[in-house]
Amino acid sequence: MDRTPRRPARRVLAAVLAVTAALGAAAPGASAADRAAGTGPAAARVPLRVATYNIHAGAGEDDVFDLDRTAAAIRALDADVIGLQEVDVHWGARSDFADEARELAVRLRMRVFFAPIYDLPPATADGERRRYGVAVLSRYPVRDAQNHEITRLSTQTPDPVPAPAPGFAEVTVRARGAAVHVYTTHLDYRTDPSVRRAQVDDMLAVLAEDAGPKVLLGDFNAEPGAPELARLWGPLADAAPDGGRTYPAAEPVRRIDLVTVSPDVAVTGAQVRATTASDHRPVVADLLLPRSGH
C-alpha cells in the first residue's frame, strides 16, 4: 500500500534540559578538538569533537548493568557533544529504574537533553513515569532543544502500524563563536527497510527547516550503502566512510553507528573506539565549523 509521509511535528521539551548546579554558567575550557587543531578564538573555523554511542541502557556486551562503566567509556571519548541511544529514564529493573540521562550528565559534568520515544505510566503507584529514548550530552551551552516526531513502528503496542512518534532529538549548541544543530536518532531495527526509509524522509524534512551547520548522529540500524539511507547522502556526508564496524561490540560485523555532517562542516578525523561497555562501539569525529559571526 502506498504511503504518503506525514510532516513531522515539533515538540519543545525545555523542561527536560538539565544543567546541574555544579556546572554553573561558565563556558567550558578548551576542548579536545581545540587542542588537536591548535586553534583559538580568532580562527576562521571552530573545532568540535562529536560522538555517537548506543549505550544499550547502561549494560555492556556482557548484559551486566553498570552505569559507571558506561560513564567511563563516554569520558574516554573526550567529546564535546555526544548523541546517545537506548537511554532509560526510570524505565525498569534492567537499569535499576535509574534516570540515566541525568546521572550520566552529573558524572560527566555535562549538560543533557533527553528526548523520549516512549513515555509510559509508572510501574508502581509511587514510581516515576517510565521513559526510554535518545539523549544529547554537551560541554557547551544549549540554546534550544526539541523532540521531533518521525515515523515509528512501536515496540510497546500489539500489531503496531507506522505512525508519527517522538524521539528524534535536536539541540542547537553554541561553541566558541559557532552555532550548530546537532540531531540524534535511533532508526528502526527490523529487516523490512520501509520504516527506515520513511524515517529518513522525516528527518530530512526537519533538517531542511534549519539553516547553518548540521550534525546528525545515531544508530541507523543500516549500513551507509543501504538503499533506504540513499537520500541522506547529498544533504549530509558520512564523516567516516572508511571507518570500522560498530556492531556487535566484541567482534563487529556491521557499521550502523554513524556521524554525518552537512557540506559546510569539515571533518579532520574520525574513528571507532573499541570498548565492550555496550553492545555497540562508539564513533568519534573531529569537525571544523564555520564561525557564526554573531
HUHU-V931017 format. One line per field, one symbol per residue. phi: phi as a letter, one per 30 degrees, with the letter a starting at -180 (. if undefined). burial: + if it has 9 or more other ideal C-beta (glycine too) atoms within 8 Angstrom, else -. A space follows every 10 residues. Layout:
# HUHU-V931017
phi: ???
burial: ???
This chain:
# HUHU-V931017
phi: .dbceddddc bcbedddcbd dddicddddd dddedddicb edddbcdbcb abadchhicd edicdaddde ddddeddhcd bbccbhccbh dldebhhddd dddddddchb dbbcbddcbc dddbdcdddc bblcbbcbdc ecdabbcdcb dbcdccbdhd beadadjcdb bcccbhjbcb dccbbbdecd dddddddddd eddddddddc cjdbbcclcc hadeddedce dddkdbbddb dcdddbbddd bdbbcccbcb bdedccccla accdacdbdc cdccbcbbcd ddia
burial: ----+--+-- +-+--+++-- --+------- ++++-++--- --+-++++++ ++++++++++ +---+++-++ +++++-+-++ ++++++++++ +---+-++-+ ++++++++-+ ++++++++-- -+----+-++ ++++++++-+ -+--++++++ ++++-----+ -+-+++++++ +++++--+++ ++++++++-- --++++++++ +++++++--+ -+++++++++ ++-+-+-++- +++-++++++ --+-+++++- -+--++++++ ++--+-++-+ +++-+-++++ ++++++++++ +---
